[in-house]
Amino acid sequence: MNTELAAELARMADEDQRVRNTLSPNASALADPSAWWRKTMAMNRVDVANTDRLREIVDEHGWPGRSLVGEEGAEHAWLLAQHASAQLDFQRRVLDLLTAAVAAGEATPRQLAYLTDRVRMLEGKEQIYGTQSIRDEGGHPVPYPIEDPDHVDERRAGAGLESLGEYQ
């Protein structure tokens, strides 16, 4: 296991979560929109920097799966890829790599389900697993449109996810 790379991914994921935890798209955004936009811009800068570095890691090592960076490191890499939305080409590449990693036991079906839905949403397609939400007019999270919603819980179960009702 590459402990140095695992530690770097952990630092990157910590920064990712730190900036996200400062955001709240609710009343505070309405009370001080300029502060909310500053925080959003800070998050975007972190996402771009993390994506650029993750791209370098992937170029050098391939997908950083369990055997390379351990269970936590693989989860951190997935989180960073999930938040690489400004670089859809890279997310598509990672989706292919993650598909192979799941087949090889290097990543989880849950990680693949989330990234699949994220990429499909960014492409303007309906999601498969119901993992992505948007906000309605009242600011409440609702699932982004789902392809074949009558069978979403079966697909979720196959990916190791709870039912959509439990998730919401």
Secondary structure, 3 states (H helix, E strand, C coil): CCHHHHHHHHHHHHHHHHHHHCCCCCHHHHHCHHHHHHHHHHHHHHHHHHHHHHHHHHHHHCCCCHHHHHHHHHHHHHHHHHCCCCCHHHHHHHHHHHHHHHHCCCCCHHHHHHHHHHHHHHCCCCECCCCCEEECCCCCEEECCECCHHHHHHHHHHCCCCCHHHHC
